[in-house]
Amino acid sequence: MSQAVKRACDACHRRKVKCDGINPCRNCSSAQLSCTYNAIPQKKGPKGSRAKVISELRETQRLTSLSAKVQNRMNGIACPQANSLAPTPGIVTSDLVKDCATFFFDHMYPQAPILDRRQVDHQLLYMEQNRDAYCLMTAMCAFVMLQPGMSMPPGDPYNLDMVPGANIISSQLLLEEAHKVRKGYEYLDSITFNALATNFFFFASYYGQEMHDKAWYYLREATTMIAMIGMDTEDHYLQFDAVESARRRRLYWLFYSVERAYALGRARPITLKPTINLPTLADDPSDPLAHQLHSFIVLVNLYRPFDDAFITLWNKTRTHLSAQYIGGLQKQQNDLSQNYACQDPNFADFRTNQQWLKNTVWQLTNGANANAKDNSFYNGDMARDLLLNLAASFPNQGLDIVNTGLIEKLVEASCSLTEFLSIQPASRDPFAIGPREYLNQILTSVALARAGERRFLPLLMSKLSDILPRTINPMLQNAPENVNMASVDIFDGFGNAGMAQPPMPMMDSDYVDSKYAIDINHHTPDSNSHANHTPPGSGSDMANSFVASPDMMSPTGMDYSNSNNNLSINTFGVNPMQEMVSPVGPSPQHMHMRQGMPMTNMMLQRQSSFMQSNDYHSIPGEIDFSSLR
């Protein structure tokens, strides 16, 4: 005998059919309706046609869906304000949460391993009745909707994936929904893991929208809640099982690292202390994605030595290094590094320079603890001499920082940061500044210091000050390969905003033929729009995160050749072939050709220094422009 359900979902109640009480229920799944539990029980009304009721429900859910609200806001149509603090029917559906959760665990889990997939699936069934779980799911969806490569919810009738900025509007609507529902209950009376994770997604969403004051507010609120429930003590984690304890520990160290990065980049205060054990790969034996956490653990170890006194000293020392002084050091380093690179084949080798950093850290730390009269392999006098030589490179403040520990932690942070950058995926855009480019900048300064040119340590410190805050960027750096979104830049609003051309399957063949085919009957192909394309790597990418949004790709499989070899392309009044964008974007050779250089027998070498072996596998190693004429 089946157990009676205390409350039916809104759709089953409206249709007067038996509900099984789960979310989504079987009736809503078969009728393709959103399953919600928001309606207030009322007296029975008159019976009507069930088919008519289903049609009315579908129309109501269509008008209150996330896609409809995004469409209305983008068209300047005001959405009606809800009088209650209950969840809005239709805006956060189970399908939306499932899609966002799948995207998060597939692409973003290594940088924020704080959720458990089984717990998410379990809470999804009852999120309409549990406000705490509803806010977490909504905030998580708001964060994921900002990511490049994430499409709008399935069944979108407005084709919003083709509209620039639709993902930002959807994220803002979801954030407003989460804030509204959160006002309906006192989450501070009983601080749960869901409440802390919700704050992280609030922080990450506002960070992605460059609203750093709001991001800092929710980060600061989270650290306050952590102190209120005692998460900074090891005893707090003994009361939970391995899964819950691991997630809470990871969340603590994630907030710890983010707080340090904000302190370095924006001179914010810090409150969290390194008073609990570090996370490990084996802290949750049931985690199927534990093998992806190496980068997260390296990041935590990078920020662990940064205390309040060190951050204050770091920021104070950096203020004494003027922009003119750093600029002069950079010019000297550029000139000198070329000579050393010619003399030393391992000048910029990662392993060689990292080993030197490790040896220097050992000498500074172990030698400082040794007795000066000790005749061992390395004693205190040698360590102090090395420390004085390294500190002397800082102008007018060498003696002031000898006993502060700044030099030791500078070398240690350089070692940890190089390891972190080395395991980050390379940028898929060969013209964007990514982790590998930042790593090369650091290795150059380290290699010169290894060769005895220690005057470049202030430049190394300046580079670390610029790069460290970028390491906690919660946004996805490389858009995943998505067939439906391969040619669309949905990352509008972050860096190089813009709308790329629609994907080829969505264009009809007549449009393609008329737009790209060269017509010899005095019709001009529309190719000038591609000639002025600017790569996303140009401009002030140093102020952005590791990589900008993916570059717009030219349609593949199109024939630009002319069957009549006796006709010149300039006969039709269009730009020469060299002004068309190549499949990988403009190159230095491409820019030279714009200045009038001949294209005969010119070969364009592939930009392979930033590419992985599995990236751009369809691009030929070299392109012969003479074959395109």
N, C-alpha and C positions, 0 to 999 in steps of 0.2 A: 504494500500500500504506500503510495507516494505521500510525502510530507506536505502539508498545506503551506502555501506561500502567504506570508503576512501581507505583502504589498505587491501589486502588479506594477509593471512599468507603465509609463504614460501611454504608449501606443496600444498595448494590450488592454489597458483600462478604457481607452477611447473606443477600441474595436469590440469590447465586451467578449474577449477570448481569454482562455486560461494561460497564465504566464508561469514560467518555471523559475522566475526570480533571479536569474543570473544576468550578467551584462556582457555581450548582448544576448537577449533571450532567443529561443528558437524561432518564435513567431516573427520577431523583427528581422532576424537574419534571412528568413525565407521571403519576407516581403520587402527586403532591402530598405529598411527604415533604421534611423538612429534610435538606439535604446537608451532612454533617459528615465529618471525617477524624480522629476522636479515638481510635478503637479500636486496641488493640495487636494486631498480627498474631499469630494463633494457628494451630494445626494445623487441618486441615480436619475438620469434624464430619459427622455423618450428614445426608443430604439429606432435606428435608421439603417439604411443600406450599408453593409460592411464595405463594399467596393467604393462607395462614395466617401466613407470615412477614411479609407486608405489614401484616396486621392487628396483629400483635404490635409491629411497628415504629411504627405509628401510635399505638397505645396508650401505648407507652413515651415517644414524643416528646410526647404530650399531657400525660402526668404530669410531665415535666421541662420543659415550656414555661414561658415567663415568666409567662403568665396564671395557670397552675396554682400557681406559686410565690407570686405576689401573693395569690391567693385563700387559700392556706394560711397565709401570714403574717398576713393580716388576720383570719383565724379563730383565730389563736393556735396553729396547728399547726406544730411545729418542722420545718424542712427538714433532711434528712440532710446532714451535713457531708462534703464531698468530701475524700478522702485525698490525692489528687494535685493538682498545681498546673496541670493541663491544662485547657483550656476545657471548660466544662460542656456536654454535648450538649443541643441544643434551646433553650437560653436566649437566644442571640443568633443569630437566623436571618438569612438573606439578605434575606427580605422585610421584616423589622424594620429592617435597616440601610438598605434602599432607601427605605422610608417616611420614616425619620428624616432621611436625607440630602436627600430631596426637600423636606421641611419646612424644613430648615436653609437650603438655597440659595434657596428661595422667599421666606422671611420674615426670616432672621437673617443673611444674608451681608453686608449693608451695615455692620453693627456689628462683625463679626468676619470679615473677608475673608481667611482664612488657609488655606482648603482649596480644592483644585482638583477639580471634579466628575469630570474624566476620571481623575485619580489615584485618587479614591475608588472609582469603578466598577472600575478595574483591580485595586486591592488587595482589593476585595470577593471576587474570584474565588478568592483564595488566602489569605484571612485565617485559615482553620483551620490552615494550615501555618506562617504567619508570626505569631508572638506579638506582635511590635511593631505590626503592622497590626490584629490582633485587639483589642489594648488601646485603640488609637485609635478604632476603630469602636464598641466598647462604651462608652467614655467619652463619645463624641459622642452616642450613643443615650441615655445617662443624662441628659445635659444637655437634649436635645430633649424627652424625656418630661416634663420639668418645665414646659414652656411651655404657656400657655393656648391652647386650640384643638387641641392634639395629642391624638389618640385612641390607644387601646390597639392592639396589633398586630392585623392582620386575622385573622379566624377565632377571635376570643376567645369561648369557649363560656360564659363566666361573666358576660358583659355588664358588665364592670368599668367601662365608661365612665359608668355610672349610679351608681357607688359613690364617695363623696367620699374623697379621699386615695389612691385607687388609683394615680394617676400618681406620687405621691411615693414610695410603696412600690416601684413598678417602677423608679424612678430609683435608689433605695437598693440594690436587688438588683443592678442593673447596675453600680453603683459597686463593690460587694463583689466581683462577678465580675472586673472589670477589675483591682482591687487584688490579687486572688488570683493571676490569671494573670501579673501583672507580677512577682510574687515568684519566678516560675519561671525568670527569665533576668536577666542583669546588664545592665540598660539603660544604666547609667552607664559601662560599658566602651567603648561606641561610641554616643555620643549622636546620635540621629537627629532629623530634623524631626518624625517621628511621636511621639517621646518628648516633645518640647516641646509639641506640640499636645495630646497627652494630658494634660499637666499643666495646660494652659489649661482644658480641659473639666472636669478635676477641680476647679480653682478656681471655675469658673463654676457648677458643680453645687452645691458647698457654699455659695457666695454666695447662690444662689437659695433654699437651705434655711436661711438666716440662721445658718450655722455658720461664722462669720468667722475663728475661730482656725485651723480646718482649711483654709479658703480661703487664708489668708495663708501657711500652711505650704507648700502646693503652688505658690503664686506665688513664694515665696522660693526654693524648690528650682529652679524654672524659671529664675530670674535667675542662680542659681549655675551651672546647666548652660550658660547663654548665655555666661557669662564663661569657662567651661572650654573651650569650642570656639571662642572668639574672634569671636563674632557682633557684638561692639561695634567691630570694625574693618572698614573698607571692603574690605580684601583678601579677607575671608572670602567675599564674594558673587561674586568673580570666577571661582570654580571651578565655578559652577553655571550652568545655562541660564536663560533669561529667566523661565520659569514658576517654577522652584524658587527662584531669587534673589528674585523678587517676593514669594513667599509667606513666605520667611524674613525679608525686610525688614519686611513688614507685621506679622508675628508679633513681631518685636523692638519695634516702636513701639507695638503693642498692650500688651505687658507694660510698656513704659515709661510709658504713660498710666495704666494701672491702678495701678502702683506709686506714682505721684504722687498719685493720688486717695486711696489708702490713707494716704499720708503726711499729707495735709491733713485727712482725716476721722478717722483713728485714730492719728495721731502715730507712724507706722511709719517705719523708716529706709529710705533709697533707695540703690540700687547702680548702676543703669543710667545711662549718660551719653548726651547727644545727640551722639555721635561719628560717626554714619553719615548718609548722605543720607536725606532724607525720601521717603516713598512718593509716587508720582504716579499720575495716571489712565492714563498710557501706559507704566508699567513692565512690564506684561504685555500685549503686543498681542493675544494669543490669548484674553484673558479676556472672555467675552461679557457679564459683569456689571460691567465696569469703570465704566460710567456711573453706578453706584450708590454709588461710593466717595467722593463729595464730602463727605458728613457725616463719614466716618472721617478724611479728611485735615484737615478743620477741627478735629476733636477733637485730633489729634496736634499741630497748630500751637498749640492752646490750652495744652497742657501742656509744650510744648518749652522755654519760658523758665524753668520752675520747677526751680531747682537746690537743692542741700541747704541752702545758706546762706539762700536766699530762703524756703524752707519753714519753717526754724527761726525766722526773723524774723516770718513771717506768723503762725505759731501763738503766738509770744510776744506780738506786738502784739494779737492777738485776745483773749488772756487778760486784758489790761488793760481790755477793754470789758465791763463787768458787764452782766448781764441787765436790771437796772433801767435802766441808761443806754440800752441798745439799745431797750428797751420805750418809754422816754420819747421817743426819737428817732422811733420808729415812729408814735407818737400825733401828734407834731408834723407829721410828713410827711403823714399822712392828712388832717389839717386844712388844711395849707397847699397840698397838691396840688390840692384842689378849686378853690381861688381861681385858681391859675395855669392850670388847665385851661380855666376860663371865659375867661381873658384871651388865651390863646395857642392857636389851633386846632391847631398842630403840637406841642403839649406832649408827648404820648405817642407821636408818630409815630416809627416804627422807623428810617426812613432819616435823619431829621433828627438824632436822638440818636446814631445810630451814626456819622454824619459828624462830629459834635462830638467823639466819643471818638477818632476817627482823627486829627482835627486836634490834639487835646490830646496824643496820643502823639507826633505829629511835633514839636510845639513843645517837649515835654520832652526828647526824645532828640536832635533836630537842634540845638536851641538850646543844650543843654548842651555840645555839641562845638564851638560857634562861639566866636570871640574876642569878648571883652566890648567891645573898641574897634571892632569891625566895624560898619559902617554899613549892612549888608545889611537885607533885609526883616525878619529876626528874629534877634536876637543873644542872647548868653549871659545878659545882665542880665535881659532879659524872661523867659527861661526860668526863671531862678532865682527871680524874683518870683512867677511862677505856681506853681512848686514849693513855695515857702514858704506861699503862700496855701492850697494844697491840703493841705499837711501840718499847718497850724495847726488844722484841724478835728479832729485827734486829740488828745484831752485829755491834758495832762501828758507828752506824748511827741512833740510836733511836731518839735522840733529834733533829737531822737535818730534820726528816720527820714528826715531830709532827704537824707543821703548814702548811704542803704542801697539805694536803687533800689526801695523798696516802693511808692511812689506811682506811679512809672512803670509798674510791672508790674501794679498794681491796675487802672489805666486800660486797659492793654493786654489784661489778662485779661477785663475787662468787655466790651471790644469783641469779642474772640473768642467769648466765651460768648453774647453776644446773637446773633451770626451763627449759632452752632451751634443755639441754641434755635429760631431763626426757621425753620430748615429741617427741624425735627423734625415728624412728623405730629401733628396735634392729637388730644387724647384723645377717644375715641368716647363716653365717659361724660361728660355735661355737668355732673355734680356732683363730678367728681374733679379734683384739682389736677394739671395736666399741664404740658408744656413752655411752652405759651402763657401760662399763668398765672404761671409763674416769670419769663418774659420781661417781662410787664407790671410785675411787682414791681421788676425791675432798671431798666426804662426810666423808672419814676417817680422813682427816686433819681437817675438820670442827668439827667433833664429838670430837676430842681430844681438840680442842680449847674450845668447849662448856664445856668440863669437867675440864677446867682450865689449860690444857697443851698448853699454847699459844706460846711456843717456836717453834712450827711447822708452824707458819704463813709464814716464808720465804719459806718453802717447798710448801705451798699452792700457794704462788705467782709464784714460779717456774713452778708448774703444770699449772696454768692459762696461763703463757707465752707460754707454749708448746701447749695448747689445743685451745686457742682463735684463732690463725690463721687458724686452721682447720675448724672452723665453717663457713667460707666463701668459702669453696671448692665448685666450681660450678658443679663438676662432680657428677653423680648419684652414690650413695653409695651402694645401693642394686639393683642388676640386676632384672628386672621384669621377671615374669614367662613367658617363651616363648617356645611353644611346639617345634618349629623348631630349636631353639638354646639352648635347655635345657642342653645339654651335652657338649657344646662347649665354651671354654674360649676365647671370642673374645677380651678380654681386654688386649691383648698382648702389652707389652711395658710399662704398668703401674703397677709396683710392681711385682707380681708373673706372669710374662708372660709365655705363653706356649699354646700348642695346646692340647686340651682334645680329647678324643675319639669321633668319629662322632656319631650322634644320631642313635639310633637303627633302626628307620624306613628306614634309608639310607643304612643299611647293608643288604645284602642278607642272607637268612637262611643258605646257605652252609658255608658262611664265619663265621657266629656265631657258628655253630656246630663244625667246624674244629678248631676254636680258643679256645673255652671254654670247650668243652666236654672232659672228661677224657678218653683217649683211653688206653685200657689195652694191646694193641698190641705194647708196647714199644714206643709209641709216647708220646712226652712231651708236655703238654699244655703250652701255652705262658702266664704264670702268674707272672714270675719274674719281668716283667716291672712294675707291680702294687705294688710290695713289697717295692720298694724304694721311694714310693710317699711321698712328703713332704707337710704338710699342709700349706696353705697360711698364717696362723697366726703366723708361726715361723719366726725367723729372726728379722730384724729391721723394724717391722711394725709401730713402733712409729714415724718413719720418713715419713710415708705415710699418707693418709687420714684416715677417720674413719674406713674404711673396705677395704680389698683387694678384688680382683676379686673372683667370686664364686668358691668354691672348686669343683674339678672334681669328679663326682659321678660315682660309679660303675654301670654297667648295671643291671637293675632290672629284676626280673622274670627269672633268670637263675639258673639252678640247678647244684650246685657244688658237690652234694653228689655222693657217689660211691655205686652202687647197690650191689657190692660184699663186704659183711661185713668182710670176712676173709682176705682181702688184705689190706696192709698198704699203705698209700699214698706215703710214702718214697720209696716204691718199684720202683716207676717210676722215681726217681731221681729229684723230684721237692721239692720246699719248703713246709713245713707243712702248714696246713690250717690257722694257726694263723698269718702267714706272709702275707696273702692276705689282701687287704685293705677292711675295713668295709664300709657299705653304707654311713656313716657319716665321714669317714676319720679316721686316726690313733688316738687312745686315749692313755692316760697314761697307762692303763692296757695293751693296745696293745704293747707299747714300752717295758714294763716289760717282756712280753712274748717273745720278740725278744732276751732277754738276757738269755733264757733257763728256765724260770719258767714253771712248769707244767700247763697244761690247764684243767685238770680234775676238774669238778664241779666248774669251775670258771665262774662267772657271770659278764658281762659287763653292768654297769648301764648307762642309757642314760644320755648324757650331756644336762640336761634340764635347767640349770641356765641361759643360754643365749637365750633360745628359747621362742617364743611366742606360744600361744595356737594353732594357726593355722599353725605353721611351723613344717615340718617333721611329719605330722600327720600319715604317713604310717610306721614310724619307731617304732618297739616294745619298750616297756618300758625297757626290759632287754633281753639280748641274752645269751642263754645257749650254750657255746662252746662244751659241751660234746655231744650235739645233732647233731653237725656238723661232728663228726668223723665217 
